[in-house]
Structure formats: structure tokens, C-alpha cells
Amino acid sequence: MSTAIEKKKQVVAEIADKLTQSKATILTDYRGLSVSQMTELRKQLREAGVEYQVLKNTMTRRATAQTNLTELDDKLVGPTAIAFSNDDVVAPAKVLHKFSKENKELEIKGGVVEGRVVSLDQIKELAELPSREGLLSMLLSVLQAPMRNFALAVKAVADKDGEGESAEA
């Protein structure tokens, strides 16, 4: 009996570690998804660098108590699968939101982003953000705009001076 309790304590410790280590953790209800849909979802999440696990709610509740994330406990009802992302905050939100639009059976319950409990609406907002590359290109465009405008102004002045000289000659 004590080995079973030790195994459960180890599982709770692993879940608590994942909750503290991950930048984004999203809870989902997967009830109604077929095996092929679940396999496709896991594949998409794996490609995005996200770990997706079905965990027991009682074990997860104990882990939330250890990590001071007890606000998640009310969402730990029914079948729950949890997506953990250690690298990217936006990736799990994007993949799960897109998949839930295509497959109405998948329900996003809530989650944790960088240590803060977030609602479904906040996860949807995260999912609708442009990708990292998109944000970087927007930033680059903003940074280039003053130089581009300066170059156009210099060129316009040079062209105007060139017209003035050809008219005098």
C-alpha cells in the first residue's frame, strides 16, 4: 500500500513541477473527441512544442495546492487534458483555439500563463495574437519607417533641385 502512495506523491510532484516550469498551461475538456481527432490534436501540439496529457483531477488538485494555483480547482471537473508549454506562451493557445473552432467537442476550460491564472477569454485573446515572426516584422516595419521617410524626403528635395537647375539652363 505504501508504494502506491509513494507513486501518487511522485505523480503529484511531477504535475506541480510542470505547473511551475511551464510558461503556459491550458486545461481542456476532450469529451466527445474521437481517437483520430485526439491523435491529430496531439500531433499538432507536439509540432508546436507542447506536451499534452490526460491527468487525474485529484492528483492535479493536490499539485495546484502545492503551487498556490488553487483557482484552477473549479475547472478540474470531468475529463481533463492539460497542455504544458515550456517555451512559447502563445503556441498552445493558438493550436487549441484553432482546433476547438474546427471540432466543437473540444472545450478550453482555462489555464495559467506565466504563473497567473487566466480565463477562457484571455486565452482566446492570446490565440488571436500574431505569431512571433509577425510581431517581429511589424516591429521592423515601424523601426524602418522614419529612415524610409527621411530617404524619400531627401530624394524629393534632390529631384526638386535637379528640376530647378535644368529649367535655368
mmCIF file of the C-alpha atoms, coordinates in Angstrom:
data_MODEL
# 
_entry.id   MODEL 
# 
loop_
_atom_site.group_PDB 
_atom_site.id 
_atom_site.type_symbol 
_atom_site.label_atom_id 
_atom_site.label_alt_id 
_atom_site.label_comp_id 
_atom_site.label_asym_id 
_atom_site.label_entity_id 
_atom_site.label_seq_id 
_atom_site.pdbx_PDB_ins_code 
_atom_site.Cartn_x 
_atom_site.Cartn_y 
_atom_site.Cartn_z 
_atom_site.occupancy 
_atom_site.B_iso_or_equiv 
_atom_site.pdbx_formal_charge 
_atom_site.auth_seq_id 
_atom_site.auth_comp_id 
_atom_site.auth_asym_id 
_atom_site.auth_atom_id 
_atom_site.pdbx_PDB_model_num 
ATOM 1   C CA . MET A 1 1   ? 0.000   0.000  0.000   1.00 0.00 ? 1   MET A CA 1 
ATOM 2   C CA . SER A 1 2   ? 2.803   2.440  0.816   1.00 0.00 ? 2   SER A CA 1 
ATOM 3   C CA . THR A 1 3   ? 4.389   2.007  -2.643  1.00 0.00 ? 3   THR A CA 1 
ATOM 4   C CA . ALA A 1 4   ? 1.110   3.107  -4.262  1.00 0.00 ? 4   ALA A CA 1 
ATOM 5   C CA . ILE A 1 5   ? 1.035   6.196  -2.064  1.00 0.00 ? 5   ILE A CA 1 
ATOM 6   C CA . GLU A 1 6   ? 4.661   6.953  -2.917  1.00 0.00 ? 6   GLU A CA 1 
ATOM 7   C CA . LYS A 1 7   ? 3.900   6.637  -6.636  1.00 0.00 ? 7   LYS A CA 1 
ATOM 8   C CA . LYS A 1 8   ? 0.959   9.019  -6.271  1.00 0.00 ? 8   LYS A CA 1 
ATOM 9   C CA . LYS A 1 9   ? 3.126   11.509 -4.370  1.00 0.00 ? 9   LYS A CA 1 
ATOM 10  C CA . GLN A 1 10  ? 5.670   11.301 -7.172  1.00 0.00 ? 10  GLN A CA 1 
ATOM 11  C CA . VAL A 1 11  ? 2.975   11.937 -9.811  1.00 0.00 ? 11  VAL A CA 1 
ATOM 12  C CA . VAL A 1 12  ? 1.700   14.945 -7.827  1.00 0.00 ? 12  VAL A CA 1 
ATOM 13  C CA . ALA A 1 13  ? 5.266   16.286 -7.571  1.00 0.00 ? 13  ALA A CA 1 
ATOM 14  C CA . GLU A 1 14  ? 5.738   15.874 -11.350 1.00 0.00 ? 14  GLU A CA 1 
ATOM 15  C CA . ILE A 1 15  ? 2.488   17.734 -12.082 1.00 0.00 ? 15  ILE A CA 1 
ATOM 16  C CA . ALA A 1 16  ? 3.448   20.503 -9.645  1.00 0.00 ? 16  ALA A CA 1 
ATOM 17  C CA . ASP A 1 17  ? 6.845   20.772 -11.329 1.00 0.00 ? 17  ASP A CA 1 
ATOM 18  C CA . LYS A 1 18  ? 5.215   21.038 -14.769 1.00 0.00 ? 18  LYS A CA 1 
ATOM 19  C CA . LEU A 1 19  ? 2.833   23.718 -13.491 1.00 0.00 ? 19  LEU A CA 1 
ATOM 20  C CA . THR A 1 20  ? 5.712   25.819 -12.164 1.00 0.00 ? 20  THR A CA 1 
ATOM 21  C CA . GLN A 1 21  ? 8.097   25.212 -15.100 1.00 0.00 ? 21  GLN A CA 1 
ATOM 22  C CA . SER A 1 22  ? 5.680   25.831 -17.973 1.00 0.00 ? 22  SER A CA 1 
ATOM 23  C CA . LYS A 1 23  ? 5.156   29.295 -19.383 1.00 0.00 ? 23  LYS A CA 1 
ATOM 24  C CA . ALA A 1 24  ? 1.626   28.370 -20.455 1.00 0.00 ? 24  ALA A CA 1 
ATOM 25  C CA . THR A 1 25  ? -0.689  25.657 -19.153 1.00 0.00 ? 25  THR A CA 1 
ATOM 26  C CA . ILE A 1 26  ? -4.146  25.204 -20.661 1.00 0.00 ? 26  ILE A CA 1 
ATOM 27  C CA . LEU A 1 27  ? -6.884  22.913 -19.346 1.00 0.00 ? 27  LEU A CA 1 
ATOM 28  C CA . THR A 1 28  ? -9.265  21.305 -21.832 1.00 0.00 ? 28  THR A CA 1 
ATOM 29  C CA . ASP A 1 29  ? -12.286 19.019 -21.790 1.00 0.00 ? 29  ASP A CA 1 
ATOM 30  C CA . TYR A 1 30  ? -11.819 16.475 -24.554 1.00 0.00 ? 30  TYR A CA 1 
ATOM 31  C CA . ARG A 1 31  ? -15.146 14.650 -24.084 1.00 0.00 ? 31  ARG A CA 1 
ATOM 32  C CA . GLY A 1 32  ? -16.656 13.725 -27.440 1.00 0.00 ? 32  GLY A CA 1 
ATOM 33  C CA . LEU A 1 33  ? -13.437 13.703 -29.469 1.00 0.00 ? 33  LEU A CA 1 
ATOM 34  C CA . SER A 1 34  ? -12.781 10.551 -31.446 1.00 0.00 ? 34  SER A CA 1 
ATOM 35  C CA . VAL A 1 35  ? -9.467  8.730  -31.194 1.00 0.00 ? 35  VAL A CA 1 
ATOM 36  C CA . SER A 1 36  ? -8.406  10.072 -34.602 1.00 0.00 ? 36  SER A CA 1 
ATOM 37  C CA . GLN A 1 37  ? -9.283  13.652 -33.591 1.00 0.00 ? 37  GLN A CA 1 
ATOM 38  C CA . MET A 1 38  ? -7.359  13.279 -30.340 1.00 0.00 ? 38  MET A CA 1 
ATOM 39  C CA . THR A 1 39  ? -4.381  11.858 -32.241 1.00 0.00 ? 39  THR A CA 1 
ATOM 40  C CA . GLU A 1 40  ? -4.473  14.793 -34.661 1.00 0.00 ? 40  GLU A CA 1 
ATOM 41  C CA . LEU A 1 41  ? -4.657  17.281 -31.775 1.00 0.00 ? 41  LEU A CA 1 
ATOM 42  C CA . ARG A 1 42  ? -1.689  15.645 -30.025 1.00 0.00 ? 42  ARG A CA 1 
ATOM 43  C CA . LYS A 1 43  ? 0.263   15.749 -33.310 1.00 0.00 ? 43  LYS A CA 1 
ATOM 44  C CA . GLN A 1 44  ? -0.420  19.470 -33.807 1.00 0.00 ? 44  GLN A CA 1 
ATOM 45  C CA . LEU A 1 45  ? 0.534   20.251 -30.219 1.00 0.00 ? 45  LEU A CA 1 
ATOM 46  C CA . ARG A 1 46  ? 3.714   18.154 -30.424 1.00 0.00 ? 46  ARG A CA 1 
ATOM 47  C CA . GLU A 1 47  ? 4.746   20.025 -33.592 1.00 0.00 ? 47  GLU A CA 1 
ATOM 48  C CA . ALA A 1 48  ? 4.277   23.291 -31.679 1.00 0.00 ? 48  ALA A CA 1 
ATOM 49  C CA . GLY A 1 49  ? 6.482   22.019 -28.836 1.00 0.00 ? 49  GLY A CA 1 
ATOM 50  C CA . VAL A 1 50  ? 3.593   21.495 -26.416 1.00 0.00 ? 50  VAL A CA 1 
ATOM 51  C CA . GLU A 1 51  ? 3.130   18.491 -24.113 1.00 0.00 ? 51  GLU A CA 1 
ATOM 52  C CA . TYR A 1 52  ? -0.492  17.299 -23.823 1.00 0.00 ? 52  TYR A CA 1 
ATOM 53  C CA . GLN A 1 53  ? -1.512  14.879 -21.085 1.00 0.00 ? 53  GLN A CA 1 
ATOM 54  C CA . VAL A 1 54  ? -4.676  13.451 -19.600 1.00 0.00 ? 54  VAL A CA 1 
ATOM 55  C CA . LEU A 1 55  ? -4.232  13.684 -15.831 1.00 0.00 ? 55  LEU A CA 1 
ATOM 56  C CA . LYS A 1 56  ? -6.368  12.698 -12.872 1.00 0.00 ? 56  LYS A CA 1 
ATOM 57  C CA . ASN A 1 57  ? -8.207  15.670 -11.400 1.00 0.00 ? 57  ASN A CA 1 
ATOM 58  C CA . THR A 1 58  ? -7.481  14.646 -7.800  1.00 0.00 ? 58  THR A CA 1 
ATOM 59  C CA . MET A 1 59  ? -3.746  14.482 -8.483  1.00 0.00 ? 59  MET A CA 1 
ATOM 60  C CA . THR A 1 60  ? -3.849  17.811 -10.296 1.00 0.00 ? 60  THR A CA 1 
ATOM 61  C CA . ARG A 1 61  ? -5.768  19.437 -7.415  1.00 0.00 ? 61  ARG A CA 1 
ATOM 62  C CA . ARG A 1 62  ? -3.067  18.315 -4.999  1.00 0.00 ? 62  ARG A CA 1 
ATOM 63  C CA . ALA A 1 63  ? -0.433  19.759 -7.322  1.00 0.00 ? 63  ALA A CA 1 
ATOM 64  C CA . THR A 1 64  ? -2.308  23.091 -7.553  1.00 0.00 ? 64  THR A CA 1 
ATOM 65  C CA . ALA A 1 65  ? -2.356  23.224 -3.750  1.00 0.00 ? 65  ALA A CA 1 
ATOM 66  C CA . GLN A 1 66  ? 1.440   22.830 -3.729  1.00 0.00 ? 66  GLN A CA 1 
ATOM 67  C CA . THR A 1 67  ? 1.908   25.568 -6.347  1.00 0.00 ? 67  THR A CA 1 
ATOM 68  C CA . ASN A 1 68  ? -0.680  28.056 -4.981  1.00 0.00 ? 68  ASN A CA 1 
ATOM 69  C CA . LEU A 1 69  ? -2.822  27.729 -8.121  1.00 0.00 ? 69  LEU A CA 1 
ATOM 70  C CA . THR A 1 70  ? -5.981  26.578 -6.327  1.00 0.00 ? 70  THR A CA 1 
ATOM 71  C CA . GLU A 1 71  ? -8.051  28.909 -8.541  1.00 0.00 ? 71  GLU A CA 1 
ATOM 72  C CA . LEU A 1 72  ? -7.840  26.124 -11.156 1.00 0.00 ? 72  LEU A CA 1 
ATOM 73  C CA . ASP A 1 73  ? -9.605  23.616 -8.897  1.00 0.00 ? 73  ASP A CA 1 
ATOM 74  C CA . ASP A 1 74  ? -13.109 24.608 -10.027 1.00 0.00 ? 74  ASP A CA 1 
ATOM 75  C CA . LYS A 1 75  ? -12.086 23.837 -13.639 1.00 0.00 ? 75  LYS A CA 1 
ATOM 76  C CA . LEU A 1 76  ? -10.812 20.373 -12.716 1.00 0.00 ? 76  LEU A CA 1 
ATOM 77  C CA . VAL A 1 77  ? -14.166 18.654 -13.215 1.00 0.00 ? 77  VAL A CA 1 
ATOM 78  C CA . GLY A 1 78  ? -14.870 15.927 -15.748 1.00 0.00 ? 78  GLY A CA 1 
ATOM 79  C CA . PRO A 1 79  ? -12.331 14.583 -18.221 1.00 0.00 ? 79  PRO A CA 1 
ATOM 80  C CA . THR A 1 80  ? -9.405  16.978 -18.259 1.00 0.00 ? 80  THR A CA 1 
ATOM 81  C CA . ALA A 1 81  ? -6.360  17.072 -20.503 1.00 0.00 ? 81  ALA A CA 1 
ATOM 82  C CA . ILE A 1 82  ? -3.663  19.646 -19.870 1.00 0.00 ? 82  ILE A CA 1 
ATOM 83  C CA . ALA A 1 83  ? -1.323  21.279 -22.380 1.00 0.00 ? 83  ALA A CA 1 
ATOM 84  C CA . PHE A 1 84  ? 2.069   22.360 -20.997 1.00 0.00 ? 84  PHE A CA 1 
ATOM 85  C CA . SER A 1 85  ? 4.403   24.658 -22.925 1.00 0.00 ? 85  SER A CA 1 
ATOM 86  C CA . ASN A 1 86  ? 7.844   25.447 -21.525 1.00 0.00 ? 86  ASN A CA 1 
ATOM 87  C CA . ASP A 1 87  ? 8.996   27.637 -24.407 1.00 0.00 ? 87  ASP A CA 1 
ATOM 88  C CA . ASP A 1 88  ? 6.147   29.529 -26.033 1.00 0.00 ? 88  ASP A CA 1 
ATOM 89  C CA . VAL A 1 89  ? 3.244   31.248 -24.270 1.00 0.00 ? 89  VAL A CA 1 
ATOM 90  C CA . VAL A 1 90  ? 1.119   31.631 -27.382 1.00 0.00 ? 90  VAL A CA 1 
ATOM 91  C CA . ALA A 1 91  ? 1.612   28.246 -29.127 1.00 0.00 ? 91  ALA A CA 1 
ATOM 92  C CA . PRO A 1 92  ? -0.751  26.106 -27.011 1.00 0.00 ? 92  PRO A CA 1 
ATOM 93  C CA . ALA A 1 93  ? -3.438  28.784 -27.073 1.00 0.00 ? 93  ALA A CA 1 
ATOM 94  C CA . LYS A 1 94  ? -3.235  29.081 -30.868 1.00 0.00 ? 94  LYS A CA 1 
ATOM 95  C CA . VAL A 1 95  ? -3.314  25.329 -31.535 1.00 0.00 ? 95  VAL A CA 1 
ATOM 96  C CA . LEU A 1 96  ? -6.105  24.568 -29.049 1.00 0.00 ? 96  LEU A CA 1 
ATOM 97  C CA . HIS A 1 97  ? -8.226  27.555 -30.093 1.00 0.00 ? 97  HIS A CA 1 
ATOM 98  C CA . LYS A 1 98  ? -7.925  26.689 -33.787 1.00 0.00 ? 98  LYS A CA 1 
ATOM 99  C CA . PHE A 1 99  ? -8.690  23.012 -33.100 1.00 0.00 ? 99  PHE A CA 1 
ATOM 100 C CA . SER A 1 100 ? -11.708 23.891 -30.922 1.00 0.00 ? 100 SER A CA 1 
ATOM 101 C CA . LYS A 1 101 ? -13.123 26.030 -33.752 1.00 0.00 ? 101 LYS A CA 1 
ATOM 102 C CA . GLU A 1 102 ? -12.910 23.046 -36.117 1.00 0.00 ? 102 GLU A CA 1 
ATOM 103 C CA . ASN A 1 103 ? -14.016 20.470 -33.510 1.00 0.00 ? 103 ASN A CA 1 
ATOM 104 C CA . LYS A 1 104 ? -16.761 21.809 -31.261 1.00 0.00 ? 104 LYS A CA 1 
ATOM 105 C CA . GLU A 1 105 ? -16.317 18.878 -28.842 1.00 0.00 ? 105 GLU A CA 1 
ATOM 106 C CA . LEU A 1 106 ? -13.016 20.281 -27.522 1.00 0.00 ? 106 LEU A CA 1 
ATOM 107 C CA . GLU A 1 107 ? -13.660 22.805 -24.778 1.00 0.00 ? 107 GLU A CA 1 
ATOM 108 C CA . ILE A 1 108 ? -10.982 25.076 -23.365 1.00 0.00 ? 108 ILE A CA 1 
ATOM 109 C CA . LYS A 1 109 ? -11.594 25.490 -19.636 1.00 0.00 ? 109 LYS A CA 1 
ATOM 110 C CA . GLY A 1 110 ? -8.901  27.966 -18.605 1.00 0.00 ? 110 GLY A CA 1 
ATOM 111 C CA . GLY A 1 111 ? -5.251  27.935 -17.704 1.00 0.00 ? 111 GLY A CA 1 
ATOM 112 C CA . VAL A 1 112 ? -2.124  29.532 -16.325 1.00 0.00 ? 112 VAL A CA 1 
ATOM 113 C CA . VAL A 1 113 ? 0.120   31.924 -18.233 1.00 0.00 ? 113 VAL A CA 1 
ATOM 114 C CA . GLU A 1 114 ? 3.459   32.797 -16.651 1.00 0.00 ? 114 GLU A CA 1 
ATOM 115 C CA . GLY A 1 115 ? 2.208   31.976 -13.161 1.00 0.00 ? 115 GLY A CA 1 
ATOM 116 C CA . ARG A 1 116 ? -1.140  33.802 -13.419 1.00 0.00 ? 116 ARG A CA 1 
ATOM 117 C CA . VAL A 1 117 ? -4.478  32.022 -13.709 1.00 0.00 ? 117 VAL A CA 1 
ATOM 118 C CA . VAL A 1 118 ? -6.253  33.186 -16.877 1.00 0.00 ? 118 VAL A CA 1 
ATOM 119 C CA . SER A 1 119 ? -9.794  32.875 -18.148 1.00 0.00 ? 119 SER A CA 1 
ATOM 120 C CA . LEU A 1 120 ? -11.093 31.443 -21.409 1.00 0.00 ? 120 LEU A CA 1 
ATOM 121 C CA . ASP A 1 121 ? -11.413 34.964 -22.860 1.00 0.00 ? 121 ASP A CA 1 
ATOM 122 C CA . GLN A 1 122 ? -7.778  35.744 -22.105 1.00 0.00 ? 122 GLN A CA 1 
ATOM 123 C CA . ILE A 1 123 ? -6.695  32.503 -23.752 1.00 0.00 ? 123 ILE A CA 1 
ATOM 124 C CA . LYS A 1 124 ? -8.706  33.429 -26.858 1.00 0.00 ? 124 LYS A CA 1 
ATOM 125 C CA . GLU A 1 125 ? -7.015  36.848 -26.927 1.00 0.00 ? 125 GLU A CA 1 
ATOM 126 C CA . LEU A 1 126 ? -3.629  35.130 -26.745 1.00 0.00 ? 126 LEU A CA 1 
ATOM 127 C CA . ALA A 1 127 ? -4.610  32.800 -29.581 1.00 0.00 ? 127 ALA A CA 1 
ATOM 128 C CA . GLU A 1 128 ? -5.526  35.717 -31.830 1.00 0.00 ? 128 GLU A CA 1 
ATOM 129 C CA . LEU A 1 129 ? -2.158  37.449 -31.428 1.00 0.00 ? 129 LEU A CA 1 
ATOM 130 C CA . PRO A 1 130 ? 0.075   37.417 -34.488 1.00 0.00 ? 130 PRO A CA 1 
ATOM 131 C CA . SER A 1 131 ? 2.919   34.910 -34.481 1.00 0.00 ? 131 SER A CA 1 
ATOM 132 C CA . ARG A 1 132 ? 6.334   35.855 -33.123 1.00 0.00 ? 132 ARG A CA 1 
ATOM 133 C CA . GLU A 1 133 ? 7.619   36.315 -36.675 1.00 0.00 ? 133 GLU A CA 1 
ATOM 134 C CA . GLY A 1 134 ? 4.623   38.517 -37.495 1.00 0.00 ? 134 GLY A CA 1 
ATOM 135 C CA . LEU A 1 135 ? 5.239   40.679 -34.444 1.00 0.00 ? 135 LEU A CA 1 
ATOM 136 C CA . LEU A 1 136 ? 8.932   40.988 -35.304 1.00 0.00 ? 136 LEU A CA 1 
ATOM 137 C CA . SER A 1 137 ? 8.144   42.042 -38.879 1.00 0.00 ? 137 SER A CA 1 
ATOM 138 C CA . MET A 1 138 ? 5.684   44.658 -37.552 1.00 0.00 ? 138 MET A CA 1 
ATOM 139 C CA . LEU A 1 139 ? 8.384   45.983 -35.218 1.00 0.00 ? 139 LEU A CA 1 
ATOM 140 C CA . LEU A 1 140 ? 10.931  46.068 -38.031 1.00 0.00 ? 140 LEU A CA 1 
ATOM 141 C CA . SER A 1 141 ? 8.484   47.958 -40.233 1.00 0.00 ? 141 SER A CA 1 
ATOM 142 C CA . VAL A 1 142 ? 7.899   50.534 -37.501 1.00 0.00 ? 142 VAL A CA 1 
ATOM 143 C CA . LEU A 1 143 ? 11.641  50.931 -36.965 1.00 0.00 ? 143 LEU A CA 1 
ATOM 144 C CA . GLN A 1 144 ? 12.311  51.342 -40.699 1.00 0.00 ? 144 GLN A CA 1 
ATOM 145 C CA . ALA A 1 145 ? 9.557   53.900 -41.300 1.00 0.00 ? 145 ALA A CA 1 
ATOM 146 C CA . PRO A 1 146 ? 11.465  57.031 -40.105 1.00 0.00 ? 146 PRO A CA 1 
ATOM 147 C CA . MET A 1 147 ? 14.535  56.165 -42.219 1.00 0.00 ? 147 MET A CA 1 
ATOM 148 C CA . ARG A 1 148 ? 12.376  55.417 -45.248 1.00 0.00 ? 148 ARG A CA 1 
ATOM 149 C CA . ASN A 1 149 ? 10.503  58.706 -44.871 1.00 0.00 ? 149 ASN A CA 1 
ATOM 150 C CA . PHE A 1 150 ? 13.791  60.599 -44.455 1.00 0.00 ? 150 PHE A CA 1 
ATOM 151 C CA . ALA A 1 151 ? 15.212  58.963 -47.595 1.00 0.00 ? 151 ALA A CA 1 
ATOM 152 C CA . LEU A 1 152 ? 12.056  59.859 -49.561 1.00 0.00 ? 152 LEU A CA 1 
ATOM 153 C CA . ALA A 1 153 ? 12.245  63.463 -48.348 1.00 0.00 ? 153 ALA A CA 1 
ATOM 154 C CA . VAL A 1 154 ? 15.937  63.745 -49.347 1.00 0.00 ? 154 VAL A CA 1 
ATOM 155 C CA . LYS A 1 155 ? 15.149  62.251 -52.744 1.00 0.00 ? 155 LYS A CA 1 
ATOM 156 C CA . ALA A 1 156 ? 12.250  64.687 -53.252 1.00 0.00 ? 156 ALA A CA 1 
ATOM 157 C CA . VAL A 1 157 ? 14.498  67.633 -52.388 1.00 0.00 ? 157 VAL A CA 1 
ATOM 158 C CA . ALA A 1 158 ? 17.209  66.334 -54.722 1.00 0.00 ? 158 ALA A CA 1 
ATOM 159 C CA . ASP A 1 159 ? 14.682  65.857 -57.537 1.00 0.00 ? 159 ASP A CA 1 
ATOM 160 C CA . LYS A 1 160 ? 13.298  69.366 -56.985 1.00 0.00 ? 160 LYS A CA 1 
ATOM 161 C CA . ASP A 1 161 ? 16.799  70.854 -57.053 1.00 0.00 ? 161 ASP A CA 1 
ATOM 162 C CA . GLY A 1 162 ? 17.543  68.883 -60.217 1.00 0.00 ? 162 GLY A CA 1 
ATOM 163 C CA . GLU A 1 163 ? 14.421  70.301 -61.908 1.00 0.00 ? 163 GLU A CA 1 
ATOM 164 C CA . GLY A 1 164 ? 15.331  73.831 -60.882 1.00 0.00 ? 164 GLY A CA 1 
ATOM 165 C CA . GLU A 1 165 ? 18.830  73.551 -62.385 1.00 0.00 ? 165 GLU A CA 1 
ATOM 166 C CA . SER A 1 166 ? 17.574  72.113 -65.701 1.00 0.00 ? 166 SER A CA 1 
ATOM 167 C CA . ALA A 1 167 ? 14.990  74.924 -66.051 1.00 0.00 ? 167 ALA A CA 1 
ATOM 168 C CA . GLU A 1 168 ? 17.695  77.628 -65.531 1.00 0.00 ? 168 GLU A CA 1 
ATOM 169 C CA . ALA A 1 169 ? 19.996  76.155 -68.166 1.00 0.00 ? 169 ALA A CA 1 
# 
